[in-house]
Every structure is written in structure tokens, then in C-alpha cells.
């Protein structure tokens, strides 16, 4: 099993497939999942000749279930440790949901040092998810408190319900649910630590990435579905604001 140990003593698991001299693609997973969530995409791109890398965020999957450091600064620093260990250059960073926040902070803080090639944000949490005076279309804090309460009360059932319903849109009329996909989502989630997942809700929802986005100079692709129930696009305001901040 491939791991590195950060300067804080946190063991981070990662996958590294493909030719070592090929252009690297680094995948950043969503909450509360693991690197396994990118397996299909990693298989596709490694078959096209790329080097593909994905890591389990601290407290998630096979990485150390530490008590602290479940915030975007630590997430990005852990990514930087893996990237430095593998000496990745000209990498494309692809982040989904929480992973989009992690990738954004990483590129903003470490992108120039490691010569990042491109950034892809898929249904990502930037610029900010929670409702604030500056973000009136965001999710009310009470909704996020509901996630925390459900996780603390019965994490196993909460994750099963989450995957069976809003995460994949299986609660929409006419949707055909895949039991295998649901159980794989649940499997990944239950591998991680409850405290990391609990604290991670604050990290993905309340972190403001406005200043990070302003510093990003690499070509960036932003994709966001108009029926995203987890990170609602709020009538395209998230998409438009992220795009406008990056483009400045």
C-alpha cells in the first residue's frame, strides 16, 4: 500500500498508476469518500497514456484517522506533500465537490511552486457554500447542522440514505438506482473516521475561496449541473462567480 507521512506524522494513502514520465492528473475526491471514487476515471485516463494519482484525504479512506486538521489548509498541505514526494510537474488537478475546494486551495497556495498545468472544478464548493450576507443564495447553516446531527446519530444509515437519494439524484422521478453504486459509496464513507467527516462539513461549507480563486492563473474548467442537490448551483450564481473570479 502506497503512503507518505507528512511532517505532522499523518499517513496519507495514495494511488499512482501509469508511466512515471507521462503527464500527471491528480484527482481530489468529495466528502466523505476516498480515492476509490475516481477509479473509473483513473482507468480511462491511464489507458490514454496519462499518469493518474489520487489520495485519501486525512481521516478518509486508508489515511490516518487523526483528531485535528480537518480544514482546507491542511488538506492542501497534505496534497502538496504527496505531489512533492512523487515530484509531479505540469499536473492537471481535478476536484469534485469538497475535492474542488481542496484543489482550489492547493493550486492557489502551491501551484506556482509545482508548475500546475490546469485545474478542473466539477460541482465544486468554491467560492463558498454556506449562506452569508455576501452569499445570500447559499445553503442555510441549519441545513448543514442537520447533516452533522444525522451523522452523529447514525452515520451508517445516514450515508446509506444519502447515496440512495440526493447524491446521485436517485430521488428524482424516473431515476434508475444502481445498488452497486450505492453500496460502493457507503463502503468508502464508512472506511473513514466519524470525526474527520463531522469536522469536514464545516470545512467544505464555510471556507471562503474568493481570494484563492483570484490568484489562480492556470487554465481552469468549471462544470456544475443545474440539478445538483448537494452543492446547489443557486441559479448559476456559483458557476458565474467562480468563473468571473478566475478570469480576472
C-alpha positions in Angstrom: 0.0 0.0 0.0 1.5 3.4 -1.1 1.6 6.0 1.6 3.6 9.0 2.7 4.0 10.5 6.2 3.6 14.3 6.4 5.8 16.4 8.7 2.9 16.2 11.2 3.1 12.5 11.3 -0.1 11.9 9.3 0.0 8.9 6.9 -1.7 9.7 3.6 -2.6 6.9 1.2 -2.3 7.4 -2.5 -2.7 5.6 -5.8 -0.2 6.2 -8.6 -0.8 4.4 -11.9 0.7 4.7 -15.3 4.1 5.7 -16.8 6.2 7.9 -14.5 7.2 10.1 -17.4 3.7 10.8 -18.6 1.7 14.0 -17.8 0.1 13.5 -14.3 -3.5 14.0 -13.5 -4.3 14.4 -9.8 -7.8 13.6 -8.6 -9.3 15.2 -5.5 -12.3 13.3 -4.1 -15.5 14.5 -2.5 -16.8 14.2 1.1 -16.9 11.7 2.8 -15.4 9.4 0.1 -11.9 8.2 -0.8 -9.6 7.9 -3.8 -11.7 4.9 -4.9 -14.4 7.2 -6.1 -12.2 8.1 -9.1 -11.4 4.6 -10.2 -13.4 4.7 -13.4 -11.9 8.0 -14.5 -8.4 6.8 -13.5 -8.7 3.7 -15.5 -9.9 5.7 -18.5 -7.0 8.2 -18.4 -4.3 5.7 -17.6 -5.5 3.8 -20.7 -4.9 7.0 -22.7 -1.3 7.2 -21.5 -1.5 9.6 -18.6 -0.1 9.1 -15.1 -3.0 9.2 -12.7 -2.8 9.9 -8.9 -5.5 10.1 -6.2 -5.1 10.3 -2.5 -7.3 9.6 0.5 -7.8 12.9 2.4 -6.7 12.8 6.0 -9.3 11.0 8.1 -10.8 9.4 5.0 -10.3 6.0 3.4 -7.0 4.4 4.3 -5.3 7.6 5.6 -4.7 8.2 9.3 -7.8 9.0 11.3 -6.3 12.0 13.1 -8.3 14.1 15.5 -7.4 17.5 14.1 -6.5 19.3 10.9 -9.8 18.7 9.1 -9.7 22.0 7.2 -8.7 23.2 3.7 -5.3 24.5 4.7 -4.3 21.0 6.0 -6.0 19.3 3.1 -4.0 21.3 0.6 -0.7 20.9 2.5 -1.3 17.1 2.5 -1.8 17.2 -1.2 1.4 19.2 -1.5 3.3 16.6 0.4 2.2 13.8 -1.9 2.9 15.9 -5.0 6.4 16.7 -3.7 7.1 13.1 -2.8 6.2 12.0 -6.3 7.9 15.0 -7.9 4.9 15.8 -10.1 5.2 18.6 -12.6 2.8 20.0 -15.2 -0.1 18.2 -13.4 -3.8 18.7 -14.1 -5.7 18.8 -10.9 -9.4 17.6 -11.0 -11.6 18.2 -7.9 -15.2 17.2 -7.3 -17.3 18.9 -4.6 -15.1 19.1 -1.4 -12.2 18.0 -3.6 -12.8 21.1 -5.7 -12.2 23.2 -2.7 -9.1 21.2 -1.8 -7.8 21.5 -5.4 -8.5 25.3 -5.5 -6.6 25.9 -2.3 -3.8 23.7 -3.4 -3.4 25.5 -6.7 -3.7 28.9 -5.1 -1.0 28.1 -2.4 1.3 25.7 -4.2 0.5 25.9 -7.9 3.4 28.0 -9.0 5.9 26.0 -7.0 4.9 22.8 -8.7 4.2 24.3 -12.1 0.5 23.2 -12.2 -0.8 22.9 -15.8 -4.6 23.1 -15.4 -7.4 23.0 -12.9 -10.8 21.3 -13.3 -13.6 22.0 -10.8 -16.6 19.7 -11.0 -19.7 20.5 -8.9 -17.2 22.1 -6.6 -17.8 24.1 -3.3 -16.0 27.3 -4.2 -16.4 30.2 -3.9 -18.4 29.5 -0.7 -21.3 27.2 0.0 -22.9 28.4 3.2 -25.4 31.3 3.3 -23.9 34.6 4.3 -24.5 38.3 3.8 -22.2 38.1 0.9 -23.6 34.9 -0.4 -27.4 35.1 0.2 -28.2 32.2 -2.2 -26.1 29.8 -0.2 -27.2 26.9 2.0 -28.6 27.9 5.4 -26.5 26.9 8.3 -29.5 24.9 9.7 -29.2 22.5 6.7 -25.6 21.8 7.5 -26.4 21.4 11.1 -28.9 18.8 10.0 -26.1 16.9 8.2 -24.0 17.0 11.4 -26.8 15.8 13.5 -27.7 12.9 11.2 -24.0 11.8 11.0 -23.6 11.9 14.8 -26.9 10.0 15.4 -26.5 7.1 12.9 -23.7 7.6 10.5 -24.2 4.2 8.7 -27.9 4.8 8.0 -27.3 8.5 7.1 -24.7 7.5 4.4 -27.0 4.8 3.0 -29.8 7.3 2.7 -27.5 10.0 1.2 -26.2 7.8 -1.5 -29.7 6.3 -2.2 -31.3 9.7 -2.6 -29.8 13.1 -3.3 -26.2 12.4 -4.1 -26.8 10.6 -7.4 -30.2 12.1 -8.0 -31.8 8.7 -7.4 -34.7 10.5 -5.6 -35.8 12.1 -8.9 -38.8 10.8 -10.8 -37.7 8.2 -13.4 -34.2 7.7 -12.0 -32.8 4.2 -12.0 -30.7 3.5 -8.9 -27.7 1.2 -9.0 -27.4 -0.8 -5.8 -23.7 -1.4 -6.5 -23.0 2.3 -6.8 -24.9 3.0 -3.6 -23.1 0.3 -1.7 -19.7 1.4 -3.0 -20.5 5.0 -1.8 -21.4 3.6 1.6 -18.3 1.4 1.7 -16.0 4.3 1.0 -17.7 6.5 3.5 -17.6 4.0 6.4 -13.9 3.5 5.8 -13.2 7.0 7.1 -13.4 8.5 10.5 -16.5 9.9 12.0 -14.7 13.0 13.4 -13.0 13.8 10.1 -16.3 13.6 8.4 -18.1 15.7 11.0 -15.4 18.4 11.0 -15.3 18.2 7.2 -18.8 19.6 6.9 -17.6 22.9 8.3 -14.5 22.8 6.0 -16.4 22.2 2.8 -19.3 24.6 3.6 -17.9 27.5 5.4 -14.5 28.0 3.8 -14.4 31.1 1.6 -12.3 30.6 -1.5 -12.8 34.0 -3.0 -9.2 35.1 -2.6 -7.9 31.7 -3.7 -9.8 32.0 -7.0 -8.4 35.4 -7.6 -4.9 34.2 -7.6 -5.4 31.3 -10.0 -3.8 31.9 -13.4 -3.8 28.5 -14.9 -6.5 27.4 -17.5 -9.5 26.3 -15.4 -12.6 24.4 -16.4 -15.7 24.9 -14.2 -18.6 22.4 -14.6 -21.7 22.4 -12.5 -25.0 20.7 -13.0 -28.3 22.6 -12.7 -29.9 19.9 -10.6 -27.1 19.4 -8.1 -28.8 18.7 -4.7 -25.5 18.6 -2.7 -23.8 21.7 -3.8 -26.8 23.6 -5.4 -25.8 25.9 -8.2 -28.3 28.5 -7.0 -29.5 29.7 -10.4 -25.9 29.6 -11.8 -24.5 32.1 -9.3 -21.9 29.7 -8.1 -20.7 28.9 -11.7 -20.7 32.6 -12.7 -19.0 33.8 -9.7 -16.2 31.2 -9.8 -15.7 31.8 -13.4 -15.6 35.6 -13.1 -13.1 35.4 -10.1 -10.7 33.1 -12.0 -11.0 35.1 -15.2 -9.9 38.4 -13.7 
